[in-house]
Amino acid sequence: MPASDYRRHELLGEGTFGKVYKGEVVATGRAVAIKKLLKVSSRKEGVELATLREIMLLQELVHENVIELVEVLCAHGGISLVFEYCVTDLEAIVKDRDVLLDAARIKGYMLGTLRGVAYCHDCWVLHRDLKPGNLLLSAEGVVKVADFGLARCYGSPERKYTGQVVTRWYRAPELLFGAKFYGRSVDLWSAGAILAELLLRVPFLPGNSDIEQLSRVFTARGTPTEATWPGVSSLPDYIPFQPQPGRPLRELFSAASDETLSLLDGLLTLDPGARLTARAALAHPYFVTEAPPPAPPAELAPRAKDGSGALAMHQEQKPR
């Protein structure tokens, strides 16, 4: 559709990428988010490579739990991305003390997240930046994996990538040790950190540097050895840490059920080769047999006051 088929409303946020407005499809009244991109520079033509990758991937990824790229608009020498409109994100929900994060709601959020991640992995796509702010929630309560600017296609055997991806607090230990060859397991560590944050209502491992992040990881999960994580000492940025046994998850999450702790343990496994896959996580008793069952989207739908205008998509977020 041409740009004239959309009506632009209020500004939702802006950042280094450009500005995002709430809008609607003129013919149907459907709410959308219109992300107007800044030009790369006066000396270049086209769009940022990360944006181009995001466009290409989202044009191929079609799933209920992945943000929908409705259209790419090119007008007046500029480019705008039209997304389905989401009213809030998990970061805002975690911070909103008026929202009760009981077991059923947490399961519902994680079920939608892991379904989206599993679909991406089935399509051979790594997200590489999963965090609460990149998990949007529609008005109907459906979780949407968003912000594919760092996403990449992957294959078997694992390809060489940069390790400088994923917001630090959600970054897998192999990335913190400079791994260049990695796969889908990096997204599952992030999912584990997100589950932990939903349980605690604060970030689980908030390191201020890569070294502090590793220290926090090993304090919680134990210092790895070649016996517990084969190949760890060969990673590019490996440095030895003081041996620590780690803390029992029961001490860290005293109110969590046994199945919750079992899933956490599988997602937050130091050895990426032993970490749960998204499909294995979805088949875990935590989702399948343990009561209560995951809350359906209708029970996750945000109230009017919860709306944040999809912060992850609309505002520039500070790196962690």
ZAZALO-467450 format. One line per 3 residues: their letters; for each residue x, y, z of N, C-alpha, C. Coordinates in steps of 0.05 Angstrom, whole numbers, plus 5000, padded with zeros to 4 digits. Each point is the difference from the previous one (the first is absolute). Example, Ala and Ser with C-alpha at 12.3 -4.5 7.8 and 13.67 -1.06 7.14 Angstrom:
<atoms>
AS) 5264,4886,5156,4982,5024,5000,5018,5024,5000 | 4993,5021,4986,5016,5024,5001,4985,5022,5014
</atoms>
This chain:
<atoms>
MPA) 5017,4976,5000,4983,5024,5000,5018,5025,5000 | 4990,5021,4987,5016,5025,5002,4998,5013,5027 | 5017,5019,5006,5001,5013,5026,4974,5013,5006
SDY) 4985,5009,4980,4975,5014,5004,4978,4982,5011 | 5005,4974,5000,4981,4981,5011,5002,4997,5030 | 5020,5015,5012,5004,5000,5029,4996,5028,5011
RRH) 4988,5001,5023,4997,5026,5014,5019,5000,5024 | 5016,5020,5002,5020,5001,5022,4989,5016,5023 | 5003,4990,5024,4991,5013,5024,5023,5009,5018
ELL) 4998,4997,5026,5019,5011,5018,5027,4986,4999 | 5021,5016,5007,5027,4989,5003,5001,4982,5024 | 5011,4976,4997,5002,4981,5022,5028,5001,5012
GEG) 5020,5005,4984,5027,5000,5010,5020,5005,4977 | 5025,5005,5008,5020,5005,4980,5027,4991,5011 | 5019,4996,4981,5027,4992,5008,5018,5004,4977
TFG) 5023,4987,5001,5020,5003,4979,4990,4990,4973 | 4981,4981,5001,4989,4988,4975,4980,5018,4986 | 4987,5018,5015,4980,5017,4988,4977,5005,5020
KVY) 4976,5002,4989,4976,5005,5017,4979,4980,4995 | 4984,4994,5020,4978,4981,4998,4974,5014,5007 | 4980,4997,4983,4974,5012,5005,4979,4978,5001
KGE) 4980,5006,5016,4976,4983,4998,4985,5008,4975 | 4988,4981,4986,4986,5006,4976,4977,4980,4997 | 4987,5003,4977,4978,4981,4994,4997,4997,4970
VVA) 4989,4977,4992,4994,4996,4972,4974,5015,4994 | 5000,5018,4981,4977,5017,4995,4975,4984,4994 | 5003,4979,4983,4977,4985,4991,4987,4983,5022
TGR) 5016,4990,5019,4990,4981,5019,5000,5011,5029 | 5016,5020,5005,5003,5010,5027,5019,4984,5017 | 5014,4980,4988,5018,4983,5016,5023,5017,5010
AVA) 5006,4997,5026,5023,5015,5012,5026,4988,4992 | 5019,5017,4993,5027,4992,4993,5020,5018,5013 | 5025,4992,4999,5023,5016,5008,5016,5006,4976
IKK) 5005,5026,4995,5015,5008,4976,5027,5010,5008 | 5021,4985,4993,5027,5006,5008,5014,5014,4976 | 5003,5026,5003,5012,5016,4978,5030,5001,5005
LLK) 5015,4989,4982,5029,4997,5003,5015,5026,4992 | 5020,5006,5016,5018,5022,4992,5017,4991,4977 | 5007,5018,4982,5019,4993,4979,5027,4994,5012
VSS) 5014,4980,4988,5025,4992,5011,5019,5023,5003 | 5005,5016,4980,5016,5024,5001,4997,5014,4973 | 5010,5024,4999,4999,5016,4975,5018,4988,4979
RKE) 5019,4983,5009,5020,4989,4981,4992,4972,4991 | 4979,4989,5010,4993,4972,4993,4971,4999,4991 | 4994,4979,4985,4973,4995,4992,4990,4974,5012
GVE) 4974,4997,5002,4989,4975,5011,4996,5001,5029 | 4999,4976,5013,4995,4998,5028,5022,4985,5014 | 5000,5002,5027,5020,4985,5015,4998,4970,4994
LAT) 5023,4987,5001,5000,4971,4995,4983,4985,5019 | 5000,5008,5026,4984,4986,5020,4970,5002,4993 | 4992,5024,4990,4972,5004,4993,4993,4983,4976
LRE) 5018,4999,4980,4995,4983,4977,4997,4971,5007 | 5018,4991,5018,4997,4972,5009,4974,4995,5014 | 4992,5019,5017,4975,4997,5014,4976,4999,4981
IML) 5000,5017,4980,4979,5000,4980,4999,4973,4986 | 5023,4990,4991,5001,4975,4985,4990,4977,5017 | 5008,4999,5025,4992,4978,5017,4970,5001,5007
LQE) 4990,5024,5007,4972,5002,5008,4981,4996,4976 | 5010,5004,4976,4983,4994,4977,4996,4970,4996 | 5018,4985,5012,4999,4970,4998,4988,4987,5025
LVH) 5002,5013,5023,4991,4989,5025,4971,5007,5005 | 4983,4980,4999,4971,5005,5004,4990,4981,5022 | 4995,5011,5023,4992,4984,5023,4985,5017,5020
ENV) 4981,4989,5014,4984,5015,5019,5017,5014,5021 | 5023,4987,5007,5017,5011,5022,5025,5014,4990 | 4999,5009,4975,5021,5017,4988,4987,5025,4989
IEL) 5012,5023,5006,4988,5025,4992,4996,5001,4970 | 4977,5010,4991,4994,5001,4971,5010,5026,4988 | 5016,4997,4979,5008,5023,4984,4978,5002,4978
VEV) 4983,5020,5003,4977,5002,4982,5008,5009,4973 | 5018,5020,4999,5008,5011,4974,5025,5017,5003 | 5015,5003,4978,5023,5018,4998,4991,5022,4981
LCA) 5001,5025,5010,4991,5023,4984,5025,5015,4991 | 5001,5007,4974,5021,5017,4989,4987,5024,4988 | 5005,5023,5012,4988,5025,4990,5017,5024,5007
HGG) 5002,5018,4981,5015,5025,5004,5029,4995,5009 | 5012,4980,4988,5028,4994,5006,5005,4987,5027 | 4979,4993,5014,5003,4987,5026,4986,4973,5002
ISL) 5006,4986,5021,4988,4973,5004,4986,4999,5027 | 4977,4989,5000,4985,4995,5025,4992,4971,5001 | 5001,4988,5024,4992,4973,5005,4973,5001,5015
VFE) 4981,4985,4990,4974,4999,5013,4997,4973,5014 | 4997,5001,5026,4997,4976,5017,4972,4999,5011 | 4992,4976,5008,4976,4997,5016,5005,5016,5026
YCV) 4979,5011,5011,5003,5016,5024,4997,4983,5024 | 5020,5003,5019,4999,4986,5025,4999,5021,5023 | 4986,4994,5021,4994,5020,5020,5020,5002,5023
TDL) 5016,4979,5004,5019,5000,5022,5021,4979,4995 | 5018,4996,5019,5021,4979,4998,5005,4988,5027 | 5015,4978,5001,5004,4987,5025,5017,5016,5020
EAI) 5017,5017,4990,5015,5017,5018,4981,5018,5016 | 4981,5012,4987,4981,5017,5013,4982,4984,5019 | 4993,4976,4992,4983,4984,5017,5015,4992,5026
VKD) 5026,4992,4997,5016,4993,5024,5001,5023,5020 | 5002,5024,4989,5003,5024,5017,4974,5010,5012 | 4978,4991,4989,4974,5010,5008,4990,4983,5024
RDV) 5002,5011,5024,4993,4985,5024,4970,4996,5003 | 4984,5013,4983,4971,4995,5000,4993,4974,4984 | 5020,4990,4985,4995,4975,4986,5009,4976,5017
LLD) 4982,4982,5006,5007,4977,5016,5013,4979,4982 | 5025,4994,5005,5014,4980,4984,4999,4973,5015 | 4977,4987,4998,4997,4974,5012,5010,4978,4982
AAR) 5000,4976,5009,5012,4978,4985,4987,4997,4972 | 4974,5002,4998,4986,4996,4975,5008,5022,4979 | 5001,5025,5009,5008,5022,4982,5028,4997,4991
IKG) 5019,4994,5018,5027,4996,4992,5003,4978,4980 | 4985,4978,5004,5001,4978,4981,4989,5009,4973 | 4979,5016,5000,4988,5010,4975,5020,5018,4985
YML) 5014,5017,5014,5020,5017,4987,5023,4983,4988 | 5009,4981,5016,5022,4983,4991,4992,4982,4977 | 4975,4990,5001,4991,4982,4979,4999,5015,4973
GTL) 4990,5025,5000,5000,5016,4975,5028,5006,4991 | 5018,5007,5019,5027,5006,4993,5014,4976,4987 | 4998,4977,5013,5014,4976,4990,4988,4990,4974
RGV) 4974,5003,4997,4988,4993,4974,5011,5017,4977 | 5003,5026,5005,5012,5017,4980,5029,4993,4995 | 5015,4995,5021,5028,4993,4997,5003,4973,4985
AYC) 4984,4981,5008,5001,4974,4987,4994,5002,4970 | 4981,5016,4993,4994,5004,4971,5024,5013,4986 | 5012,5020,5012,5023,5013,4988,5022,4979,4995
HDC) 5005,4983,5021,5021,4980,4997,4993,4979,4979 | 4974,4993,4999,4992,4981,4979,5005,5012,4972 | 5000,5027,4998,5006,5013,4975,5029,5008,4997
WVL) 5017,4989,5019,5029,5004,4999,5007,5030,5004 | 4986,5012,5018,5005,5028,5007,5007,5003,5030 | 5023,5012,5006,5007,5007,5027,4990,5029,5005
HRD) 4988,5004,5023,4991,5027,5006,5023,5017,5010 | 5015,4990,5020,5024,5012,5011,4996,5026,5016 | 4976,5006,5007,4995,5023,5018,4974,4997,5016
LKP) 4995,4977,5010,4976,4996,5016,5003,5013,5027 | 4980,5015,5007,4999,5013,5027,4971,5009,5004 | 4992,5006,5024,4972,5007,5005,4990,5023,4982
GNL) 5017,5020,4995,4992,5023,4984,4996,4993,4970 | 5009,4977,4991,4996,4992,4973,4978,4979,4997 | 4986,4996,5021,4977,4982,5000,4975,5017,5004
LLS) 4986,5005,4978,4977,5018,5000,4974,4984,5007 | 4980,5015,5007,4974,4988,5007,4979,5015,4985 | 4984,4985,4984,4978,5012,4985,4977,5006,5019
AEG) 4981,5015,4990,4976,5006,5015,4984,4975,5008 | 5004,4979,4984,4986,4975,5005,5016,4982,5019 | 5024,5009,5009,5015,4985,5019,5019,4980,4988
VVK) 5006,5003,4974,5018,4981,4986,5029,5011,5001 | 5019,4984,5009,5028,5008,5001,5011,5000,4972 | 5015,5021,4994,5012,5003,4973,5030,5004,5003
VAD) 5016,4982,4989,5029,5004,5000,5006,5022,4979 | 5015,5020,5008,5004,5024,4983,5030,5007,5000 | 5006,5020,4984,5027,5012,4997,5020,4979,4990
FGL) 4999,4996,4974,5018,4980,4987,5024,5013,4987 | 5008,5024,5011,5023,5014,4988,5027,4985,5003 | 5002,4982,5020,5025,4985,5004,4996,4971,4991
ARC) 4977,4993,4990,4994,4972,4992,5017,4991,4976 | 5006,4975,4999,5015,4988,4978,4989,4972,4994 | 5004,4992,4975,4995,4973,4992,5024,4983,5010
YGS) 4995,4975,5007,5021,4983,5009,4997,4973,4987 | 5020,4983,5004,4999,4973,4988,5016,4980,5016 | 5003,4976,4990,5015,4979,5012,5021,4991,4980
PER) 5026,5001,5007,5011,5008,5026,4997,5030,5005 | 5005,5007,5025,4996,5028,5008,5018,5018,4984 | 4990,5024,4993,5015,5020,4985,5015,5018,5019
KYT) 5019,5015,4988,5015,5019,5016,4985,5027,5000 | 4996,5011,5025,4986,5025,5004,5016,5017,5019 | 4991,5025,5002,5011,5017,5021,4987,4991,5027
GQV) 5016,5004,5021,4990,4994,5027,4987,5024,5013 | 5002,5023,4988,4990,5025,5012,4970,5003,4993 | 4984,4982,5010,4971,5001,4996,4987,4994,5026
VTR) 4974,5004,5001,4984,4995,5024,5006,5020,5022 | 4980,5013,5010,5004,5018,5023,5013,4985,5023 | 5019,5012,5013,5018,4986,5018,4986,4983,5021
WYR) 4979,5010,5012,4987,4986,5022,4988,4973,4991 | 4996,4998,4974,4987,4976,4988,5019,4985,4982 | 5025,5006,5001,5020,4989,4982,5011,4974,5011
APE) 5000,4979,4983,5010,4974,5008,5030,5000,5007 | 5008,4983,5018,5029,5001,5009,5019,4994,4977 | 4993,4984,4980,5018,4996,4978,5005,5025,4984
LLF) 4980,5018,4998,5004,5025,4987,5018,5019,5017 | 4996,4999,5026,5017,5016,5018,5029,4991,4998 | 5005,4975,4994,5027,4990,4996,5009,5003,4971
GAK) 4986,5015,4984,5009,5006,4973,4995,4979,4979 | 4982,4982,5004,4995,4979,4980,4992,5013,4973 | 5011,4989,4979,4994,5009,4973,4983,4980,4985
FYG) 5000,4975,5010,4984,4979,4988,4979,4992,5021 | 4975,5005,4994,4979,4994,5019,4974,4997,4985 | 4980,4990,5014,4974,4995,4987,4977,5009,5017
RSV) 4978,4985,4997,4974,5008,5012,5001,5001,5031 | 5019,4987,5012,5001,4999,5029,5003,5027,5013 | 5012,5020,4985,5003,5027,5011,4972,5012,5006
DLW) 4981,4994,4984,4973,5010,5004,4986,4987,5024 | 5007,4975,5005,4988,4986,5023,5011,5009,5027 | 5025,5008,5001,5011,5012,5024,4984,5026,5006
SAG) 4996,5016,4979,4985,5025,5004,4972,4994,5010 | 4987,4979,4989,4974,4992,5009,5000,4993,5030 | 5021,4986,5009,5002,4993,5028,5003,5025,5017
AIL) 5015,5020,4991,5004,5024,5015,4973,5016,5001 | 4985,4998,4979,4973,5014,5000,4981,4986,5019 | 5000,4973,5000,4983,4986,5020,5008,5008,5028
AEL) 5026,5001,5006,5009,5007,5026,4991,5028,5008 | 5000,5019,4980,4992,5027,5006,4970,5002,5005 | 4984,4984,4986,4971,4999,5005,4995,4990,5029
LLR) 5016,4981,5009,4996,4989,5027,5009,5020,5021 | 5022,5014,4995,5012,5018,5020,4989,5029,4999 | 4991,5007,4976,4991,5028,4994,5023,5020,5000
VPF) 5024,4990,4999,5024,5016,4995,5019,4983,4983 | 5018,5013,4985,5019,4984,4984,5015,4980,5017 | 5004,4976,4990,5013,4979,5015,5030,5004,5003
LPG) 5013,5007,4979,5029,5003,5000,5008,5026,4987 | 4997,5022,5015,5006,5027,4989,5029,5009,5003 | 5017,4989,4983,5028,5008,5000,5005,5026,4987
NSD) 5020,5015,5009,5008,5026,4988,5022,4998,4980 | 5012,4977,4998,5022,4995,4980,4999,4970,4994 | 5014,4992,4979,5000,4972,4993,5012,4983,5022
IEQ) 5022,5010,5012,5012,4985,5022,4981,4997,5024 | 4987,5022,5007,4981,4999,5022,4977,4982,4993 | 4992,5000,4975,4978,4983,4991,5007,4971,5003
LSR) 5024,4992,4992,5009,4973,5003,5002,4992,5029 | 5010,5019,5017,5002,4994,5028,4972,4995,5012 | 4980,5016,4992,4973,4995,5010,4989,4973,4991
VFT) 5006,4994,4975,4990,4974,4989,5012,4977,5016 | 5026,5001,5005,5014,4978,5013,4993,4999,5030 | 4995,5023,5012,4991,4999,5028,4973,4985,5002
ARG) 4983,5005,4980,4974,4987,5001,5000,4971,4990 | 5016,4995,4979,4999,4974,4987,5025,4982,5003 | 5020,5011,5013,5024,4985,5004,5021,5006,4979
TPT) 5025,4998,5007,5022,5005,4981,5003,4976,4982 | 5001,5004,4973,5002,4977,4982,5029,4988,5000 | 5001,4975,4994,5025,4986,4995,4998,4985,4974
EAT) 5022,4988,4991,4999,4985,4975,4981,4975,5004 | 4997,4991,5024,4983,4977,5006,4970,5008,4997 | 4994,5024,5010,4972,5008,4999,4992,5016,4974
WPG) 5020,5011,4987,4996,5015,4975,5023,4994,4981 | 5000,4979,4985,5022,4993,4983,5006,5022,4980 | 5026,5008,4999,5008,5021,4981,4999,5028,5010
VSS) 4991,5004,5025,4998,5027,5010,5027,5014,5001 | 5021,4986,5008,5026,5013,5002,5013,5008,4974 | 4988,4991,4978,5010,5006,4973,4986,5024,4987
LPD) 4980,5011,5014,4986,5023,4988,5018,5024,4999 | 4996,5017,4980,5019,5022,4995,5007,5018,5023 | 4980,5007,5016,5004,5019,5023,4999,4986,5027
YIP) 5005,4974,5000,4998,4985,5025,5021,5010,5020 | 4991,5004,5025,5018,5005,5022,4990,4983,5024 | 5018,4989,5016,4991,4984,5022,4988,5017,5022
FQP) 4980,4990,5013,4987,5012,5023,5004,4983,5025 | 4999,5013,5023,5001,4986,5025,4978,4978,5001 | 5008,4975,5005,4980,4979,5001,4978,5006,5020
QPG) 4975,4997,4991,4977,5003,5017,4980,4978,4994 | 4986,4990,5019,4982,4978,4995,4973,5009,4989 | 4994,5026,5001,4974,5009,4992,4980,4998,5023
RPL) 4978,5013,4997,4979,4999,5021,4977,4983,4991 | 4988,4985,5017,4976,4985,4992,4978,5019,4990 | 4987,4994,4979,4979,5017,4990,4978,5004,5020
REL) 4996,4980,5017,4979,5002,5021,5006,5023,5019 | 5026,5007,5004,5007,5023,5017,4993,5026,4986 | 5004,5000,4974,4996,5025,4985,4971,5005,4993
FSA) 4985,4979,4997,4971,5002,4993,4984,4983,5019 | 4998,5009,5025,4989,4984,5021,4971,4994,4997 | 4985,5016,4985,4971,4996,4997,4994,4984,4974
ASD) 5019,4994,4984,4995,4987,4974,4995,4970,5004 | 4984,4989,4982,4994,4971,5001,5024,4984,4991 | 5000,4974,5005,5022,4983,4992,5002,4999,4969
ETL) 4978,5000,4986,5002,5000,4971,5010,5026,4989 | 4993,5022,5013,5011,5026,4992,5031,5000,5002 | 5010,4990,5022,5029,4998,5005,5013,4981,4980
SLL) 4986,4979,4993,5011,4981,4981,5003,5013,4972 | 4980,5015,4992,5001,5014,4975,5022,5021,5000 | 5002,5015,5022,5021,5020,5003,5027,4988,4998
DGL) 5004,4977,5013,5025,4986,5000,5008,4992,4972 | 4980,4991,4984,5006,4992,4973,5006,5023,4981 | 4987,5022,5005,5005,5024,4983,5026,5014,5008
LTL) 5006,5000,5025,5024,5014,5010,5023,4981,5005 | 5003,4980,4983,5022,4981,5000,5024,5013,4987 | 5023,5000,5014,5024,5013,4990,5009,4989,4973
DPG) 5001,4973,4998,5009,4987,4975,4979,5004,4979 | 5005,5015,4978,4980,5004,4980,4990,4975,4987 | 5018,4980,4999,4992,4975,4987,4980,4984,5017
ARL) 4999,5006,5026,4981,4986,5017,4975,5016,5007 | 4999,5024,4990,4978,5018,5006,4975,4991,4985 | 4977,5004,5012,4975,4993,4987,4996,5014,4974
TAR) 4988,4987,4981,4990,5014,4975,4973,5012,5006 | 4991,5017,4982,4973,5012,5004,4979,4979,4999 | 5002,4981,4981,4980,4979,4998,5000,4982,5025
AAL) 5023,4994,5010,5002,4984,5025,4988,5015,5023 | 5004,5026,5001,4989,5017,5022,4969,5000,4998 | 4990,5001,4976,4970,5001,4997,4988,4973,5008
AHP) 5015,4978,4999,4991,4974,5007,5004,4994,5030 | 5012,5019,5014,5007,4996,5029,4974,4998,5016 | 5000,4983,5021,4976,4998,5018,4991,5027,5011
YFV) 5017,5019,5002,4993,5027,5009,4976,5010,4984 | 5000,4996,4974,4978,5009,4983,4979,4979,4996 | 5008,4974,4999,4982,4979,4991,4983,4988,5021
TEA) 5011,4995,5024,4985,4985,5020,4997,5015,5027 | 5018,5018,5006,4998,5013,5026,4977,5020,5002 | 4986,5000,5022,4980,5020,5005,5012,5024,5014
PPP) 4989,5024,4994,4979,5005,4981,5010,5000,4971 | 4982,4997,4981,5009,5002,4972,5006,5029,4992 | 5014,5004,4978,5006,5027,4991,4975,5016,4996
APP) 5000,5025,5009,4977,5018,4995,4997,5004,4970 | 4976,4999,4989,4996,5005,4972,5003,5030,4994 | 5004,5007,4975,5004,5029,4993,4978,5018,5011
AEL) 4975,4991,5000,4979,5017,5010,5004,5009,5029 | 5014,4983,5016,5005,5007,5027,5026,5017,5003 | 5016,5001,4979,5025,5015,5000,4996,5028,4988
APR) 4977,5004,4988,4995,5026,4986,5003,5023,5020 | 5017,5020,4993,5005,5022,5019,4976,5018,5003 | 4997,5010,5024,4979,5020,5005,5009,5026,4987
AKD) 4982,5019,4999,5006,5026,4986,5024,5013,5012 | 5003,5000,5026,5022,5014,5013,5027,4987,4995 | 5000,4974,4991,5025,4986,4995,5013,5009,4974
GSG) 4985,5013,4983,5011,5006,4973,5024,5018,5001 | 5022,4991,4987,5024,5016,4998,5008,5006,4972 | 4982,4992,4981,5007,5006,4972,5022,4983,4989
ALA) 5003,4976,5011,5021,4981,4990,5027,5013,5002 | 5010,5002,5024,5025,5015,5005,5023,4990,4983 | 5002,4974,4997,5024,4989,4986,5001,5011,4972
MHQ) 4977,5003,4987,5000,5008,4972,5001,5030,4997 | 4992,5014,5020,4994,5029,4997,5020,5018,5014 | 5017,4990,5018,5018,5017,5014,5028,4989,4999
EQK) 5019,5018,5000,5028,4991,5000,5006,4990,5028 | 5009,4975,5002,5006,4989,5027,5030,5002,5006 | 5006,5005,5024,5027,5002,5008,5013,4972,5001
PR) 5025,4997,4989,5013,4974,5000,5007,4993,5029 | 5000,4973,5004,5008,4990,5027,5024,4983,4998
</atoms>
